[in-house]
Amino acid sequence: NLIPKNLLTLRMEKKMPDEQTLRDHFVELRNRLTKSAIAVVITTAIAFVFHQQILEILMKPAADFTSLPNSKPVYTSLTEFLGTAMKASILVGFFASLPFILWQVVKFSSPGLNSSEKKYLYFLMPVVIVVFIMGASFGYFILFPPAVKFLINFGSDIATPMIRIGNYINLMLSLLFWMGIVFELPVVLFFLSRIGVVKPGFLSKNRRWAIVIAFILGALITPTLDPVNQIFVAAPIIVLYELGIILAKIGFKIRTKNRSKASQVRE
């Protein structure tokens, strides 16, 4: 009876460090998620204080609002404007706290990375934020104004447009978010190539499918059926994909070079 007990004790002792490590990971994940949630709540509260200014900024691209009755959008339920203000505040709060959230992600994942991967991760973190802002700015200044003009003028001779502020803000925030995500494509392709998940040859070989997907995304992202606005979205996606192929080649060369150096050191 002593031998099985001793073996069981040894097995438990061997498992304890792994269980402790796993428990530590869950505790750290919980703490970092809690910190991120607190940051979002704080920035959202601050954004809600300035919700009027935020909504005015979001409505600026719609210059054709001057042709609407009272030159303003409308809301048709008592809670619509409050819900719209809260939604805009939450998204602005999330965007404002995004650097802190990304930092928490980096700190959580950094122990499992080597020094080279950590370096690229620290470098890509501010790049991701800047690229997202560029994509949202493209949607705000370039894409959304002609889309709003098309939607307001289309059928205005037959019916009077009464634009609900909830619908307008939903379209605006959705467009800004997805354009920010789309502009991350080159960064994502570079990182995936750098860690060996994607090869540049695969990306070049499937360029035709990328063009088809770009036009599908253009139809899904744009709030209109106007082919001109869809091209405004699809064209940058295609350009970003080509830029992603170039960056993927650079990332793949860096990976190959580092692996060759590592193999020489081992020999």
GIJOHU-V569882 format. One line per field, one symbol per residue. ss: DSSP state (a for helix, b for strand, c for the rest). psi: psi as a letter, one per 30 degrees, with the letter a starting at -180 (. if undefined). burial: 1 if it has 9 or more other ideal C-beta (glycine too) atoms within 8 Angstrom, else 0. A space follows every 50 residues. Layout:
ss=???
psi=???
burial=???
//
This chain:
ss=caaaaaaaaaaaaaaaaaaaaaaaaaaaaaaaaaaaaaaaaaaaaaaaac aaaaaaaaacccaaaaacaaaccbcccccaaaaaaaaaaaaaaaaacaaa aaaaaaaaaaaaccaaaaaaaaaaaaaaaaaaaaaaaaaaaaaaaaaaaa aaaccccccccccbaaaaaaaaaaaaaaaaaaccaaaaaaaaaaccccca aaaaacaaaaaaaaaaaaaaacccccaaaaaaaaaaaaaaaaaaaaaaaa aaaaaaaaaaaaaaaac
psi=feeeeeeeeeeeeefeeeeeeeeeeeeeeeeeeeeeeeeeeeeeeeeeeh eeeeeeeffefifgffflkgglllkglefeeeeeeeeeeeeeeeeegeee eeeeeeeefefglleeeeeeeeefefeeeeeeeeeeeeeeeeeeefeeee eefjgffekkkjkkeeeeeeeeeeeeeeeeeeffeeeeeeeeeeggekke eeeeegeeeeeeeeeeeeeeekglgkfeeeeeeeeeeeeeeeeeeeeeee eeeeeeeeeeeeeeee.
burial=00000000000000000000000000011001101100111111111100 10011001101101100100001010000110111111111111011111 11111101110000001101100110111011111101110011111111 11000100000011110111111111111111111111111111000101 00100010011011101100110101001111111111011011101111 11011001000000000
//
